[in-house]
Amino acid sequence: MRCGPPEIKGPQPGVETALTCILDHVGPQLSSPGLLLAARQHHPGYGVPEDRFDSFFIAIRNVFCVILGEVWSPDIDASWRRLLDEFAAIR
């Protein structure tokens, strides 16, 4: 089953790519800077305004917060804030 607007053709690997970026960034940072930079350059062509690009990562953080519930801690929150700030700085 395919989800998403019908006008978008082909695969939409956004979540997989985003999670790959997150995991790489908290690890060796071999691919995340390049992936983020390339995605920022291409997403306006998909109708994603530049000021909304980082909203996707914020949404992912919010999903993890809901999933973890009471396990979500100030340390986890601070780590996510740091990650989001670092991602926002990659331009």
Secondary structure as GFF3:
##gff-version 3
##sequence-region A 1 91
A	DSSP	alpha_helix	14	25	.	.	.	ID=ss1
A	DSSP	alpha_helix	32	42	.	.	.	ID=ss2
A	DSSP	three_ten_helix	43	46	.	.	.	ID=ss3
A	DSSP	three_ten_helix	50	52	.	.	.	ID=ss4
A	DSSP	alpha_helix	55	68	.	.	.	ID=ss5
A	DSSP	three_ten_helix	69	71	.	.	.	ID=ss6
A	DSSP	alpha_helix	74	89	.	.	.	ID=ss7
###
